[in-house]
Amino acid sequence: MTGSRPKLLTPKDVAELLQISEKTVYKHRRKFCGFNPAGLGVLRFRGEIINGIMEGQDPKALVLPFPV
């Protein structure tokens, strides 16, 4: 694992960090910029986005664009 690889969080991780229920994390997954890596049936979140949300930053401003 490289140091530059972003930390991916599970819904449970996000719920614990934000002190909310996992159900609420799933309900607001788009607001938290959740995604399914490689089209797999798992939901993940980027750690830096969740940390930014905790600091009051706009999550849409934290998303890095990737070329298609």
C-alpha distance (Angstrom), angle and dihedral (degrees) to the residues before:
residue distance angle dihedral
M1 . . .
T2 3.78 . .
G3 3.79 125.4 .
S4 3.80 92.2 -123.7
R5 3.81 94.8 58.1
P6 3.81 110.1 108.3
K7 3.79 117.2 -115.2
L8 3.79 111.2 -110.5
L9 3.78 118.0 -151.2
T10 3.78 130.1 -156.9
P11 3.81 121.4 -132.7
K12 3.81 87.4 -103.7
D13 3.83 90.6 54.7
V14 3.82 91.1 50.1
A15 3.81 92.0 47.4
E16 3.79 90.7 53.0
L17 3.81 93.6 46.7
L18 3.81 94.2 48.2
Q19 3.81 93.5 36.3
I20 3.79 93.2 -126.3
S21 3.78 133.1 118.2
E22 3.79 123.3 -84.9
K23 3.81 87.4 -120.8
T24 3.81 89.1 60.5
V25 3.81 90.6 49.2
Y26 3.82 90.6 54.3
K27 3.81 91.3 45.2
H28 3.82 92.0 53.5
R29 3.81 98.4 33.9
R30 3.81 92.0 126.3
K31 3.82 92.3 53.2
F32 3.81 88.5 50.4
C33 3.84 90.6 47.2
G34 3.79 94.0 -117.8
F35 3.80 118.2 179.3
N36 3.80 142.6 178.7
P37 3.82 108.7 -118.6
A38 3.81 113.5 -132.4
G39 3.81 89.5 -8.0
L40 3.80 91.5 -69.4
G41 3.77 119.2 151.0
V42 3.81 93.4 -108.8
L43 3.79 127.1 99.6
R44 3.80 118.9 -135.0
F45 3.79 136.8 175.2
R46 3.80 131.2 -156.4
G47 3.79 111.3 -112.6
E48 3.81 94.6 -139.9
I49 3.82 91.1 55.7
I50 3.81 92.7 50.7
N51 3.81 90.3 46.8
G52 3.81 89.0 50.3
I53 3.80 90.7 51.2
M54 3.80 89.2 51.4
E55 3.82 88.1 53.5
G56 3.81 91.4 51.4
Q57 3.80 98.1 -104.8
D58 3.80 123.2 144.2
P59 3.84 106.7 -99.7
K60 3.82 92.1 -146.0
A61 3.82 89.7 59.3
L62 3.82 89.9 53.5
V63 3.81 96.3 56.0
L64 3.77 113.2 101.3
P65 3.80 114.8 -141.7
F66 3.79 115.5 -121.9
P67 3.80 122.3 -155.7
V68 3.79 113.2 -113.7
